[in-house]
Amino acid sequence: MVVVFRSDLHDGKAPALTLGNRMQFSAQWIAEHPDDFGMVIHELTHVI
């Protein structure tokens, strides 16, 4: 699994996306919502 934090991902539509085994997260979203573990768990379900 590869985890990527992107500064260009936060467009207001989705804070993250997963393609194959690559999870990509909005760096801005993570900074603004540091306790949003549900979003990370949701993306993990796409990898499993």
Summary of the structure (lengths in Angstrom):
residues: 48
radius of gyration: 9.9
end to end distance: 9.9
largest distance: 26.7
contacts: 114
relative contact order: 0.27
helix: 35%
strand: 29%
